[in-house]
Amino acid sequence: MSRPSLDTLIDIANALGLSAEDLLVDSLTHSASTADSEIHRLLLDCNEIEQEILTRMVKEMKAILYGLGV
């Protein structure tokens, strides 16, 4: 069985509007797809600026939680 190159996988993922992880999720031994998460669904409804702001906020909140030992 032949396997596609990494470039081909990236092209397929981009054409389908998926992340490479979502494309391979059923093939991975340890996968944690975020496609069905509430945060992912909320971000899909945002424009690019809103996505950037919310992503930055989530990263900052995660750092705070890490600092608190959560």
Secondary structure as GFF3:
##gff-version 3
##sequence-region A 1 70
A	DSSP	alpha_helix	6	16	.	.	.	ID=ss1
A	DSSP	alpha_helix	20	24	.	.	.	ID=ss2
A	DSSP	alpha_helix	38	44	.	.	.	ID=ss3
A	DSSP	alpha_helix	48	67	.	.	.	ID=ss4
###
